[in-house]
Every structure is written in structure tokens, then in C-alpha cells.
Amino acid sequence: MAPLPDSRTESDGSAIVRVLSYNIRSMRDDTAALARVIRACAPDLVLVQEAPRFFRWRKKLARLASASDLVVLSGGGTAAGPALLCSLRATVERTEDVLLPLTPGEHRRGFATAIVHFGAARLGVLSCHLSLRDDERYDQGGMVLDRLAGMGVDHAIAGGDLNDRPGGRTFTRLAKDLQDCWATSPWGAEYTWTPGNPFQRIDAIFATPGVEVLGCGVPSEQPGVTDTDLRAATDHFPVLAALRIPAS
């Protein structure tokens, strides 16, 4: 299988951006393996779920970013788990961490969001981890769409652990208005959970119309990514996408 395109800026001002979405299970597993996977994928943006949220969470997230040759962009404890990492290629316009309405008895959920520039390309970004409850998850899917629409950008991406499969109510709601990147241009493996016996796709990257999806999937054949590291890093497989973002 051909590798995904490398990050670059085109002569027309558009930018090829590599995006990784990854549930890191609060870094409770092999953090060295986790950093190796992220670094081998050479992402410009990492949409993190289950970032550390409690004792010294900022330091833990910063260490992961440093070990992955990235910097912390937003999120973590202030977004109830979702976070964003980025390469120094990104120019940051603004960030915002959003806490969602709390359902009694359920986990607090939130979004880590940002607007970034890659040359002349301007991009809205959102990382999410949706509820295990169907009704709450469906409402949160609508909040993802509302948040993207309210960013004031022509092009945006959202990614995360949806806790829903293709065909489920929330996944379908998102895919109706956004491009499901794996379905649009499948690359690599499909299933993201669980690494011991992957049998379903509950992690995904979505893009607004106008973003060109060059390839998306689990980077099991990405040079430098080993099956041992993928299984040791966390209890989800990551999703890697290469996207062409038009110049704004």
C-alpha cells in the first residue's frame, strides 16, 4: 500500500496536513510505545481523547508532546479529556476548551478546539470523546456540528472516539453533514477497537466539504509503526489522515 503524502504547502497556497486521532487511555499503558507511534505518523495535528485530567496532567501531556516532537495546543483537564497537539508548522489563531452539559451519573465530556493556519490554509479543529449513552451521544453529535458551524471558518475537521459505529445514530448524523474520511478515501486498516481483537470502528476523523481526503485509516503499515507498539500504547488503534486544505 502506498504511503500517505507528506506534509507540505502547495504552489496554490493549499496545504497537505497529516492528522492523527488517538484515544490514549490517560497514558496508563506504555507511554514510550505511544510516543513512538505518534512520532512515526509524523502528524501536524493530534486529536487526543482521554488525555490525563488529574494530578499533574499538564506535565504528563507536555511530556508526551515533547517525546512525540510536538507541542500542546489545547485541552486536557480543562476540556474533560480531549486535547490537541500540533507541530511547529501550525500557526495558532485561537483555542477554546468547551465543557458540555453534564448528565447526572455520567462522565463530564468536552471539546478541545482551535483554529490554526498552515501557510494560506485556515482550519478549524475539534477533538471529542462522546458519551456511552445513546441519547446523550446523539445530542453531543449535534453539538459537534454546531461548534464547527460556529467557528467562522471555511474548512474544519473533527475527530475522536465516538463510542458509536458506522450506521449508528450519532455516526450517521455526523456523516450526513461531514465527510467520514475513512469511507471517503480508505487507507490502512479500518477497525480501531480493541487492539487485542479489533472488530469495530468507533474512532473516526471527519472533514467539512471542500477538504480533500487523500487517505485515512489505522496506520498499521506506516513506516516505523509496529504492531507491538500499537497494541502496547493504549486500548485503541489510532486513525491517521492526510488532507488537502484549500487556501483561504
Kinemage of the C-alpha trace (Angstrom):
@kinemage 1
@onewidth
@group {chain A} dominant
@subgroup {mainchain}
@vectorlist {calphas} color= white
{ca met a 1} P 0.000 0.000 0.000
{ca ala a 2} L 1.351 3.433 -0.957
{ca pro a 3} L 2.260 5.695 1.975
{ca leu a 4} L 0.195 8.765 2.730
{ca pro a 5} L 1.539 12.046 1.319
{ca asp a 6} L 3.971 14.001 3.437
{ca ser a 7} L 3.017 17.386 4.866
{ca arg a 8} L 3.703 20.262 2.508
{ca thr a 9} L 2.410 23.563 1.174
{ca glu a 10} L 1.446 23.638 -2.486
{ca ser a 11} L 2.160 26.403 -5.004
{ca asp a 12} L -1.522 27.431 -4.986
{ca gly a 13} L -1.398 28.061 -1.231
{ca ser a 14} L -3.220 24.887 -0.231
{ca ala a 15} L -1.682 22.693 2.439
{ca ile a 16} L -1.410 18.936 2.863
{ca val a 17} L -1.921 18.268 6.566
{ca arg a 18} L -1.474 14.986 8.400
{ca val a 19} L -3.989 14.478 11.218
{ca leu a 20} L -3.936 11.744 13.873
{ca ser a 21} L -6.868 10.941 16.191
{ca tyr a 22} L -5.914 8.829 19.199
{ca asn a 23} L -7.557 7.691 22.451
{ca ile a 24} L -4.544 7.401 24.776
{ca arg a 25} L -6.349 5.990 27.856
{ca ser a 26} L -4.927 8.629 30.208
{ca met a 27} L -1.394 7.383 29.405
{ca arg a 28} L -1.892 4.355 31.653
{ca asp a 29} L -0.113 1.998 29.254
{ca asp a 30} L 3.306 2.035 27.551
{ca thr a 31} L 3.975 5.752 27.069
{ca ala a 32} L 7.234 5.123 25.193
{ca ala a 33} L 5.340 2.983 22.658
{ca leu a 34} L 2.651 5.672 22.457
{ca ala a 35} L 5.203 8.347 21.617
{ca arg a 36} L 6.871 6.113 19.017
{ca val a 37} L 3.554 5.551 17.239
{ca ile a 38} L 2.720 9.254 17.203
{ca arg a 39} L 6.212 10.262 16.076
{ca ala a 40} L 6.260 7.663 13.273
{ca cys a 41} L 2.955 9.019 11.909
{ca ala a 42} L 4.565 12.488 11.549
{ca pro a 43} L 1.316 14.359 12.230
{ca asp a 44} L 0.782 18.096 12.026
{ca leu a 45} L -2.185 17.753 14.400
{ca val a 46} L -3.058 15.127 17.000
{ca leu a 47} L -6.655 14.956 18.216
{ca val a 48} L -6.302 13.277 21.614
{ca gln a 49} L -9.016 11.619 23.701
{ca glu a 50} L -8.633 10.540 27.329
{ca ala a 51} L -5.688 12.819 27.949
{ca pro a 52} L -4.614 12.932 31.610
{ca arg a 53} L -7.094 15.036 33.616
{ca phe a 54} L -5.998 14.863 37.234
{ca phe a 55} L -2.748 15.058 39.226
{ca arg a 56} L -0.045 16.896 37.200
{ca trp a 57} L -1.991 16.375 33.982
{ca arg a 58} L -0.369 19.339 32.237
{ca lys a 59} L 3.117 17.979 32.874
{ca lys a 60} L 2.160 14.500 31.623
{ca leu a 61} L 0.623 15.858 28.426
{ca ala a 62} L 3.607 18.133 27.837
{ca arg a 63} L 5.984 15.192 28.234
{ca leu a 64} L 4.046 13.186 25.659
{ca ala a 65} L 4.076 16.121 23.259
{ca ser a 66} L 7.827 16.601 23.693
{ca ala a 67} L 8.544 12.883 23.224
{ca ser a 68} L 6.447 12.995 20.029
{ca asp a 69} L 8.221 16.097 18.630
{ca leu a 70} L 5.050 18.180 19.123
{ca val a 71} L 3.677 20.869 21.436
{ca val a 72} L 0.436 21.080 23.411
{ca leu a 73} L -2.143 23.216 21.630
{ca ser a 74} L -5.190 22.997 23.928
{ca gly a 75} L -7.379 20.777 26.087
{ca gly a 76} L -6.656 18.071 28.621
{ca gly a 77} L -8.152 18.554 32.056
{ca thr a 78} L -9.813 21.838 31.018
{ca ala a 79} L -11.790 20.006 28.300
{ca ala a 80} L -12.527 16.885 30.409
{ca gly a 81} L -10.158 14.697 28.391
{ca pro a 82} L -9.954 15.781 24.733
{ca ala a 83} L -6.764 17.617 23.801
{ca leu a 84} L -4.921 18.903 20.754
{ca leu a 85} L -1.211 18.602 19.965
{ca cys a 86} L 0.443 20.217 16.963
{ca ser a 87} L 3.741 20.545 15.150
{ca leu a 88} L 5.583 23.836 14.895
{ca arg a 89} L 4.323 24.022 11.317
{ca ala a 90} L 0.963 25.247 12.645
{ca thr a 91} L 0.311 28.910 13.350
{ca val a 92} L -2.313 29.239 16.075
{ca glu a 93} L -5.088 31.796 15.689
{ca arg a 94} L -7.083 30.841 18.788
{ca thr a 95} L -8.052 27.945 21.042
{ca glu a 96} L -11.096 27.200 23.175
{ca asp a 97} L -11.879 24.364 25.587
{ca val a 98} L -15.584 23.594 25.897
{ca leu a 99} L -17.343 21.680 28.692
{ca leu a 100} L -20.607 20.041 27.634
{ca pro a 101} L -23.769 19.815 29.758
{ca leu a 102} L -23.354 17.195 32.477
{ca thr a 103} L -25.856 14.356 32.706
{ca pro a 104} L -26.146 13.246 36.361
{ca gly a 105} L -24.343 9.963 36.904
{ca glu a 106} L -22.340 10.223 33.655
{ca his a 107} L -18.794 11.381 32.935
{ca arg a 108} L -18.180 15.027 32.146
{ca arg a 109} L -17.498 15.488 28.419
{ca gly a 110} L -15.959 18.333 26.476
{ca phe a 111} L -14.338 19.527 23.250
{ca ala a 112} L -10.819 20.792 22.631
{ca thr a 113} L -10.993 23.245 19.725
{ca ala a 114} L -8.672 25.538 17.802
{ca ile a 115} L -8.267 27.499 14.617
{ca val a 116} L -4.858 27.077 13.015
{ca his a 117} L -3.109 28.160 9.821
{ca phe a 118} L -0.797 26.166 7.581
{ca gly a 119} L 0.521 28.808 5.234
{ca ala a 120} L -2.528 30.267 3.484
{ca ala a 121} L -4.799 27.437 4.624
{ca arg a 122} L -7.019 28.192 7.652
{ca leu a 123} L -8.524 25.239 9.519
{ca gly a 124} L -10.910 24.703 12.414
{ca val a 125} L -10.094 21.671 14.585
{ca leu a 126} L -12.148 19.802 17.188
{ca ser a 127} L -11.318 16.748 19.315
{ca cys a 128} L -14.150 14.914 21.080
{ca his a 129} L -14.947 11.829 23.126
{ca leu a 130} L -18.681 11.171 23.034
{ca ser a 131} L -20.901 9.551 25.644
{ca leu a 132} L -21.566 5.847 26.120
{ca arg a 133} L -25.294 6.679 26.419
{ca asp a 134} L -27.109 6.716 23.088
{ca asp a 135} L -29.359 9.710 23.778
{ca glu a 136} L -26.594 11.843 25.264
{ca arg a 137} L -24.177 10.810 22.499
{ca tyr a 138} L -26.678 11.824 19.814
{ca asp a 139} L -27.099 15.255 21.384
{ca gln a 140} L -23.324 15.649 21.613
{ca gly a 141} L -23.012 14.785 17.923
{ca gly a 142} L -25.281 17.741 17.210
{ca met a 143} L -23.073 19.909 19.411
{ca val a 144} L -20.043 18.895 17.317
{ca leu a 145} L -21.822 20.093 14.174
{ca asp a 146} L -22.954 23.311 15.859
{ca arg a 147} L -19.470 24.044 17.159
{ca leu a 148} L -17.871 23.526 13.722
{ca ala a 149} L -20.519 25.707 12.072
{ca gly a 150} L -19.897 28.455 14.638
{ca met a 151} L -16.126 28.630 14.179
{ca gly a 152} L -16.345 31.037 11.267
{ca val a 153} L -14.029 29.017 9.019
{ca asp a 154} L -14.484 27.636 5.519
{ca his a 155} L -12.790 24.348 6.368
{ca ala a 156} L -12.781 22.278 9.545
{ca ile a 157} L -12.105 18.804 10.876
{ca ala a 158} L -13.414 16.877 13.857
{ca gly a 159} L -12.190 13.600 15.215
{ca gly a 160} L -12.314 11.370 18.186
{ca asp a 161} L -13.713 8.385 19.996
{ca leu a 162} L -17.395 8.402 19.057
{ca asn a 163} L -18.421 5.315 21.045
{ca asp a 164} L -20.599 4.603 18.001
{ca arg a 165} L -20.160 2.571 14.840
{ca pro a 166} L -20.903 3.498 11.210
{ca gly a 167} L -24.651 3.106 10.849
{ca gly a 168} L -25.287 4.178 14.433
{ca arg a 169} L -27.457 7.226 15.031
{ca thr a 170} L -24.661 9.588 16.036
{ca phe a 171} L -22.156 8.391 13.447
{ca thr a 172} L -24.821 8.757 10.762
{ca arg a 173} L -25.705 12.256 11.988
{ca leu a 174} L -22.098 13.379 11.638
{ca ala a 175} L -21.531 11.633 8.298
{ca lys a 176} L -24.632 13.286 6.827
{ca asp a 177} L -23.079 16.770 7.026
{ca leu a 178} L -19.368 15.887 7.068
{ca gln a 179} L -17.057 13.603 5.136
{ca asp a 180} L -16.255 10.387 7.012
{ca cys a 181} L -12.609 10.366 5.972
{ca trp a 182} L -12.120 6.595 6.062
{ca ala a 183} L -15.235 5.983 3.954
{ca thr a 184} L -14.213 8.759 1.541
{ca ser a 185} L -10.660 7.542 0.934
{ca pro a 186} L -9.849 4.322 2.817
{ca trp a 187} L -6.188 3.639 3.543
{ca gly a 188} L -4.669 1.250 6.063
{ca ala a 189} L -6.844 -0.813 8.372
{ca glu a 190} L -10.424 0.029 9.359
{ca tyr a 191} L -11.093 -1.221 12.879
{ca thr a 192} L -9.898 0.763 15.890
{ca trp a 193} L -11.128 -1.170 18.937
{ca thr a 194} L -9.957 -3.270 20.688
{ca pro a 195} L -6.298 -3.877 19.802
{ca gly a 196} L -6.469 -7.430 21.167
{ca asn a 197} L -9.177 -8.295 18.648
{ca pro a 198} L -10.148 -5.276 16.535
{ca phe a 199} L -13.680 -5.753 15.247
{ca gln a 200} L -15.307 -2.313 15.086
{ca arg a 201} L -14.635 1.270 14.044
{ca ile a 202} L -15.605 3.672 16.816
{ca asp a 203} L -12.821 6.224 16.229
{ca ala a 204} L -13.015 8.499 13.201
{ca ile a 205} L -11.927 11.720 11.538
{ca phe a 206} L -14.498 13.899 9.751
{ca ala a 207} L -13.935 16.856 7.421
{ca thr a 208} L -16.173 19.563 6.048
{ca pro a 209} L -16.959 19.633 2.320
{ca gly a 210} L -14.136 21.239 0.378
{ca val a 211} L -11.386 19.434 2.267
{ca glu a 212} L -9.821 16.815 0.001
{ca val a 213} L -9.276 13.481 1.759
{ca leu a 214} L -6.123 11.855 0.366
{ca gly a 215} L -6.282 8.801 2.627
{ca cys a 216} L -7.397 7.766 6.099
{ca gly a 217} L -7.193 4.699 8.317
{ca val a 218} L -5.342 2.865 11.058
{ca pro a 219} L -1.619 3.338 10.273
{ca ser a 220} L -0.718 -0.321 10.705
{ca glu a 221} L 1.553 -0.187 7.627
{ca gln a 222} L 3.018 3.248 8.281
{ca pro a 223} L 6.835 3.015 8.299
{ca gly a 224} L 8.080 2.990 11.874
{ca val a 225} L 4.747 1.850 13.345
{ca thr a 226} L 4.941 -1.688 14.698
{ca asp a 227} L 2.133 -3.993 15.711
{ca thr a 228} L 3.812 -4.419 19.087
{ca asp a 229} L 3.752 -0.675 19.743
{ca leu a 230} L 0.169 -0.303 18.529
{ca arg a 231} L -1.014 -2.955 20.978
{ca ala a 232} L 1.129 -1.722 23.876
{ca ala a 233} L 0.407 2.010 23.589
{ca thr a 234} L -3.275 2.092 24.583
{ca asp a 235} L -6.564 0.214 24.171
{ca his a 236} L -7.486 1.920 20.872
{ca phe a 237} L -5.818 1.982 17.481
{ca pro a 238} L -5.192 5.489 16.107
{ca val a 239} L -6.639 6.941 12.909
{ca leu a 240} L -4.298 8.815 10.552
{ca ala a 241} L -5.495 11.023 7.687
{ca ala a 242} L -3.790 13.100 5.007
{ca leu a 243} L -5.947 16.058 3.981
{ca arg a 244} L -5.549 18.819 1.438
{ca ile a 245} L -6.831 22.107 2.871
{ca pro a 246} L -7.569 24.811 0.285
{ca ala a 247} L -6.065 28.250 0.710
{ca ser a 248} L -8.413 30.634 2.442
